[in-house]
Amino acid sequence: MIRSGVLHTARLVRLPAAEAGVDSGAVSAGTVLITGGTGGLGSMLARHLVTDYGVRSLVLASRRGPAAAGAEDLVTELTELGARVRIAACDVSDRSEVAGLLASVPQDAPLTGVVHTAGVLDDGVVVSLSPDQMDTVLTAKADAAWHLHELTRDLDLGLFVLYSSVAGVLGTAGQGNYAAANAFLDGLAECRRHDGRTATSIAWGLWASGTGMTEHLGDVDTTRLSRGGVLAMSDEEGLALFDAAVAQPRSGVIAARMDMTSLAAGARAGTLTPLLEGLLPGVRRATGVVGGLRERLTGLTDAERKALVLDTVRGVAAAVLGHDSGAAVDPDRSFRDLGFDSLTAVETRNRFEHGHRVAVSRDSGFRLSDARRCRHAHPHPTRR
């Protein structure tokens, strides 16, 4: 960003604990609406609001409503805790349905809080995303948030919380549509705060419990996140971060468990995104994975150059695939046979310093041992 001719770059910093939290009395005096309320994160939050915030009236909305798995047991549990609970079927991406949902809030307990946890995934790398994939994710997150904003803008709410994701801040592989949807939530919260309304967008990291948004993740996905410094948080840690987030006088915060050791290693290797450098004061960032490769190649024979380039690529490939060293990467096997997909190919490309990159292809006929020289990488080397 350029302001008054000066270039500014974003940096994440740790936030101190807020001196004053949410007025739980104002929130508990009425009804709190939770979208995605029957899902893993929504139901968890519902219990938390009842037990720790004293909320006694809840409306939990989801697409399936009372037919959602575990909905009946959830109502029983919350009722025994002293809350009045209504579970409603609602497509929150449909403005008229959201309006009807808000109109059904009990008159003796008017709306005092909204928490938008609903969302869906339809992953894919940016170049492969279809309009339908974009619509599926954006309507559930962004459109729904906008409807809630517009239809409650005249209410004096104690809570207006949007469940965003680090995908919109850090970027996560294969989730271009999801990142865009969550970035919209962050912007909406900023807009509301600017207008004097309450709003907090919480960019969540990874939850350890198998929620509907994370249960699809495999070992490769969680390993990729951990390499980026994001570790899974327990339910208790997540709820504590919720409390800390809504207490902050800010429109947006990141609530995640970060691995400082991994981040420091990334900084020393030159793979750490500059956005995270503020979390590591005093740690010097290297110039890149293959910084100085051009100089190291100077004066070598053709055979020596080939060996150095091959070792460099094997080392990076090993790191992306989760191996301990480049020795685990067979140079005579194709990238596809080694376990590469479109996401790991892009990650590998990104690990090479700009200006000294080695081409990476998922073509089954290309092998590491075929590398002859350094050249600029291309997301799809076979397309020109």
Secondary structure, DSSP 8 states (H G I E B T S, - for coil): -EETTEE-----------SS---HHHHHTSEEEEETTTSHHHHHHHHHHHHHS---EEEEEESSGGGSTTHHHHHHHHHHTT-EEEEEE--TTSHHHHHHHHHTS-TTS-EEEEEE-------B-GGG--HHHHHHHHIIIIIHHHHHHHHHTTS--SEEEEEEEGGGTT--TTBHHHHHHHHHHHHHHHHHHHTT---EEEEE--BSS--TTTTT--HHHHHHHHHTTEE-B-HHHHHHHHHHHHHSSSSEEEE-EE-HHHHHHHHHHT-S-GGGGGGSTT----S-TTTTHHHHHTT--HHHHHHHHHHHHHHHHHHHHT-SSGGGS-TTSBHHHHT--HHHHHHHHHHS-TTS-------TT-BGGG--S-----SSTT--
